[in-house]
Amino acid sequence: METTDAVWSCPFDYADALEFDPQLQRMLAEEPVARIRMAYGEGEAWLVTRYEDVRTVTTDRRFSRSAVIGRDFPRMTPEPIVQAESINLMDPPASSRLRSLVAKSFAAKHVARMRERTQKKVDELLATMAEHGSPADFVEHVAAPLPLVTICEVLAIPDGERDWLRAHALTMMNIGAAGREAAVLAKAELRAYFTDLTAARRRSPGDDLISTLATARDGDELLDDQELAVMAMVLLITGQDTTTYELGNIAYTLLTRPDIIDDLRVRPDRFPAVLDELLRFIPFRKGVGIPRVATEDVELSGVLIRAGDIVHVSYLTANRDTRKFDRPHEVDLDRGSVPHMTFGWGAHHCLGAPLAQMELEVAFTSLLTRFPGLRLAGDPGDVPWNTHSIWRHPLSLPVAW
């Protein structure tokens, strides 16, 4: 069993289009369980990068999310994004109650019903883009509005409030130290908004997801007011933010990889399998998310992690682990069935994954049908990329047809 004295400095700020972070690649190859220091937070943490070790940390009860509460844990943003009442900081079985209530709303029959509304919205967005004429910005016309409209319809959030909510969510994701005060204010204002909204839905429920959660019972228990407000806030942020970025990232990948887009034009029915491979391949975030705390001594890949140590995992490196994927740095449209970790793993696997996958499928199958000659307008090197957030994505993506 090993211990390590070396500490890696990990700003997690690499943002060269969708190239894989070379430091993360080195850590996976050279020190898959490593001590790290991050831009914000107190002290050091472990970073676990191998697929099997990531799976252990995310499923083994000896690693706790709730034990993070109250600690100034190492992180990417000046202000922690997560809140103490969030499901993201709960461990089973406490988290199981909330997850089961939310999961029912993303069951296959509900997602199938949402598909019809999503298809209608995609058709409207693509028609508007066609009317605008070539070239047009795919981010402006499709990637930014689609997920926001979809999740706001699920939550029944009025049109006039959606842009304000999105702007606040974006502020919380910034990694610059100068943005701390703005992030604190944005989080407080979002929480106040959802506290009022969820209270109103509890008094007068409709047929939206917030109303369902407000009135749903687990035995004799209802979600308390703070749980409900924070859950609604989490659903809004996660339901639109990451899907917007993946729409842009996947579009960029398709338009700069003619072999993939040509294959899909010939065989559009392959898109679900191709989407799975692109989700594995694309590094859509820059670093890590919410850590866990080891509740007892645990050995991972021959390295001893002590009780009380903070442990981060990298889903990015797990998706590129040669022990699990053959030629992981290539897009292989015929890759086998090893599941990727882009939506997380274990008790905190993304509950909205079925909705996100449906949106991506509808958007891209419709896009390639409506614009069979779609291409990138200009040089790939001219595409501007986000550099100030925890996410990696194009800020604009000019397309022509």
N, C-alpha and C positions, 0 to 999 in steps of 0.2 A: 504494500500500500504506500502511495506517495503523498507527500504534501508539497506545496509549491510556494516559493517566496517571491517569484516574479509577478509583477502587476502590469497589465496592459492598460494603457490610456485609450479609452474608447469614446471619442466624441460622437461616433455614428453620424457623420455628416457627409458621407460620400454620396455624390449626386451627379454622376456622369451618365446621363441618359439612363438606360436600364442595364448598364454594365454591373457585374457583381462586385461588391465591395472587396478589394484585395486583402484588406486586413482581416475581414471575417473568413475569407478563404484560407489565409495563413493559419488562423487560430484553429479552424477545423482540421487542418492537416498536421499542425505542429503541437498544439496544446488544446485538445477538445474539451477539457474542463479547466478553465483558466480564471485567475483572479483579475478583476477589472476595476477601473476607476472611471466614473462617468462625469459629465459636465455639471450635474446638479445632484444634490443629496449628500448624505453624510457617509463617510467611510467607503468601504469596498464591497464588492459582490462577486459571486461566481458567475461565469457565463458558460453554459452547457450548449454544445454545438452539434453533437452527433445525434442522428435520428433516434436510435434506441434509448440514449440517455435522456433526450427531450421527452420521449414517451414515458419514461420512468418518472421524471419530475412532474409531469402533468397528470399522472394517474395514481401515483403512490401517495397514500395518506400521510406519509412522513414529511411531505412538503405542503405547507399551508399558505393559502392566500390571505385568510383572515388575520394571520399573525403579523401581516404587514401593517395593519391599522395602527396608527399612532407613531409609526417610525418614519423618519426622514430618509426614505430609501433612495439609493442611487437610481437616477432616471435621466431621460432625455430633455424634459421640459422644465422650465423654472418653477412652475406651479404644477403639482400632481393633477392629472386629468381626472383620475378616478376619485370617487367619494365613498366615505365609510359605509354608507347604507347600500351601496351598489351590489348587485348580484355578482359583479366581477371580483368582489373581495369576500365572497362567501365560500365556504367549503361544504361538501356534502356531509351530512344530509340536509343542512340548512338551505343550501342553494337548490336542492332538488325540488323543493316546493315551488319556488319561483319559476324555475326552468320548466317544470311540467305545465304550469299555467300558460307561459309564453309559447312553448313549443306547440301547444294545441292550435294556436293561431297561425302557425307556419306549417301545419300538416299539409299533406299532398292535396287534399280536396280544396283547401283554402287557397293554396298557391295556384292551383289550376283555375280557380275563379278569378284570382288576381291577374292571371296571364291574359285574360280577355281585355281587362282594362289597360294593362301594360301595352298590349299590342295596339290598341286604339291610340294610346298616347304616343308610342313610337311612330306610328303612321303619321300622326299630326306633326311631330317634330321633323321627320324626314321630308314631309311635304313643304314645311316652312323653309327647310334648308334648300330644297330644290327651287323654291320661289326666289330665294336670295340669290341663287346662281353660283356658278363655279368661278373662283374658289370660295370655300366657306370654312369656317372654323368648327370642327367637329366637337370640340370641348364646349363651345358656346351654344351650339345648336342641339347637341344630344347628351354628352357626358355630364354636363353640369345640371341641366334641368330634370332629366329622367328620374334618377334615384330620389331626388328631393320630392318631386311630385308623387312618386309611388309611395314612399314611406309616409308622407303627409296625408295621403288619402287613407292609408291604413290607420293612421292615428286621428284622422278627421281634424287636421289643423287648417285653419282658414288660409286662403290664398295670400291675403295681405300681410300675413305674419311670417311667411316662409323664408323670405330673403333675409329678414332680421335674424331669424334663428340660425340660418346657415352661416351668416357672418360671425355670429358669436361662437359657433362650433369651430370655425376656422381659427379664430383668435386663440382658442384653448390649445390648438395643436402646434403653435409656433415654438421654436426651440431657442430663440434669441433671449438673452438675459434681460434686455430692455423691454421685453414684452410681458414681464411677470405681472406688473400692476394691471395691465389690460386683461390678462388671462384670469386673474383673480376676480375682476369685475365681471367679465363675461360669464364665468362659472356661476357667480352669485345671481346674476340677472336671469340666466337660464333656469336655475333652480327655483327662483321666485316665480317665473313664468309657469313652470310645470307644477309647482305647488298650487297655484291658483287654478290652472286648467284641470288638474286631476280632481281637485275638490269639487269643481263644477260638474265634472262627469260623474262623480260619486253621487251628487245630489240629483242629477238628471241624466242618467246614462242613455247612450245611443247604441248603435251597432258596431262601433269602432273598437280597436284593440285596447285603447286606454279604458273605455267603459267596461269591456270584458274583464280586464284585470282589476278594475275598481270594485266589481261586484262578484268576482270569482271567489269561491271558498275552498279552502283546503281543510276538510273536516269542518270544525266550527270557526276556523280562523279566516279573517280577511287580511289582505296586505294592509299594513298600517300606512298612515298618510305619507311619511317620509320614504318608506320603501316604494310606494306607488309613484311619487314624484320623481325620485331618482331613476326608477325603472323606465318611466316614460322618456326622461332625458337621455338615458343610455340608448334607447331604441331609436330616437331621432338622430343622434350623432352617428351611431354605428350603421343605421339603416340607409344613410345617404352618402356619408363621407367616403368610405372605402370603395363602394360600388362606383362612384363617380371617377375615382382615380384608376380603378381597374378598367373601366370603359376606355379611358384615354390611353392607358398602357397597352391594352390588347390591340386597340386600333393602331397605335404606333408600331407594334410588333408585326401585325399583319401587313401593314403598308410598307414596311421595310424588309419583309421576307416574302418575296413573290412566290416562292415555292409553296408556302403555307396557304396563301390566299388563292393560288391557282388550284390547289388540291380541293379547297372548300367550294370553289366555283363549280368544279366537276362533281363533287360529292358533298353537297350541303348537309346531308343527313349525318355526316361525321362530326358535325360541330360540337356536340356534347363531349365527345372523347378528346377532340382537339382543345376545347376549352379547359378541360381538366389538366392537360399537359401544359398549357400556357399559364394557368394558375400556379402550377408547380414551379415553372421556369422563371417567371417574372418576379424580381425582387421589389415588391410594391411598397415596402416600408424600408426605412434606413437602418433600423436597429432592433430594439427590444421593446416590450410592453410592460405589463405589470409583473413584478417578481413574486416569488414565494419565499417562505422561510423554512429551513430545515428544523423539524421539531425534535429530531434526535440525530446522532451521528449516522451518516450514510456514505457508502463508498460508490463512486461512479467512475467507470473506466480506470479503476485502480487509484483514484484520488479520493482522499478522505475529506468529506464536507462535515463540519462540526455543527452540532445543534445550535440554533440561533443565527447561523449564517444566512445571508440573503442570496437567493439563487435566481438568476435570469436564464431564460432559454432563448435560443434563436431558431425560429421556424424557417428562416431564410436558409441557414446552413443545413438544417435537417432535410430540406428539399433538395440540397445539392450534395448529399452524403453518398460517396461512391460505394459505401458498404450496403446501401439500399437501392441505389439507382445506377444503372450502367450508363456511362457517358452523361453524367448529370448536367454538364454545362452546355449540352446540346438540346434542341427541341426535337423530340422523337415522336412523330405522330402515331407510331405503332407501339408506343411504350406499354408495358404490362400494367397490371392492376394495383401496384403498390400505392396506397393512398398518400396524397400530399398533405402538408400541414398548414397550408395557407389560411384555412379557417380555424386554426388552432387545433387542440387535441384534448381529449378527456373531458373533465367536468366543466371546462370552459370553452368547449368547441362552440363556434358561433351559431347561435340559435337561428339567425336570419340567413344562414347559408342557402337554404332552398330558394328563398326569395331572390337573393343576389344572383344565383346561377340562372334562375328563370329570366331575370331582367337582361343578363348578358346574352343569353341564347336568343331571346326575342330581338334584342337590339341588333346583333350582328347578322343573324340570318335575314332580317328585314333589310339591313343596310346593304348587304351584298346582292340581294335580289333587286332592290330599287336602283342601285348604282353599280351595275356590273363592271364598269370600267373605272371604278374608284381608284385613285392613286394619291400619293402624297404630293402636295403642291410645294415645290421647292426642295431644297437640300435637307436631308435628315439632320445635319449638323446645325441648321438654323432653328430647329425646334427649341423653344425656351422651356426649361425644366424648373420645377419647384426646388428651392434651396433653403427655405426657412422653416419647413415643417418636418414632422416626423415621417411624413409620407413621401414617396417618389412618384412623380407624375408630370406629364406635360401641362404647362399652363395654357397653351393653345396648340392646336393641331390643324393646320391648313390642309384641306383636301380638295381635290379637283376630280372632274369626271367629264 
